[in-house]
Amino acid sequence: MLDQVKLQSLLCIDIETAPEFQHFSELDAEMQTLYLQKSARLHLEHETEQEKYFNHAGIYAEFGRIVCISLGIFHKERKTGTISFRVKSFSGIDEKTILTEFISLLNTYYKDPLKYFFAGHNIREFDIPFICRRLLINQLKMPAILDISGRKPYDVNHIDTMQLWRFGDYKNYTSLKLLARILQIESPKDDINGSDVGRVFWNDNNLLRIVSYCERDVITVAQLLCRYKGVALLEANQIIHTSSPLTSTLSRGRS
């Protein structure tokens, strides 16, 4: 699988999202009504309006916010051929700053949509559309690699590890955790999951915990890609977490 795909051309990505506000009452009356209409399909009669909002608003780009974007790239040393995987996160309480820094990286190093592609788990149905919608809401210009509006599905080259696993079967969802387990990919024990992010962000004020969780998913995606390609999995010493300046740590992805 993926014989024609060059790992250095892939940008492994994962995002974590939370409700835009901590309390349902912070929405104006019209937005409250619109949210209840939007979330009605979830059939959550047992929950209060606050619970319906706080527990689920993060899955909707219209009512949520991005609190972390983690990005990972494969890097191959020219002289030695050594492979490393570098992970960088953008996080904070100011979503516009997160997005601005993220698209600055894309526009500087990865602006050719024919050369670079995103890779992730369920990114076609969640991460990529969510980012694009939040860019518009924050009135930020769409970078070329994300400007996919109006394209046919087969014209979008982003690689979705969940879609690959389906092999044309669209009957169910397979989680990243399950896929890693059955393909014998070790992953650190998660102390939270996606449904906990809103609480950890708003109630615990613990962004570092969210970043750690998000980066683990990016690393697991990278390992899945290695497994799909039939190449050796990454060793711990090949994985580099960086907080250094972006321009000096994330390579151009060239071999």
Buried (B, 14 or more C-beta within 10 A) or exposed (E): EBEEBBBBBBBBBBBBBBBBBBEBEEBEEEBBEBBEEBBEEEEEEEBEBEEBBBBBBBBBBEBBBBBBBBBBBBBBEEEEEEBBBBBBBBBBEEBBEBBBBBBBBBEEBBEEBEBBBBBBBBBBEBBBBBBBBBBEBBEBEBBBBBEBEEEEEEEBBBBBBBBBBEEEEEEEEBEBBEBBEEBEBEBEEEEBEBEBBBBBBBEEEEBEBBBBBBBBBBBBBBBBBBBBBEEEBBEEEBBBBEEEEBEEBBBEBEE
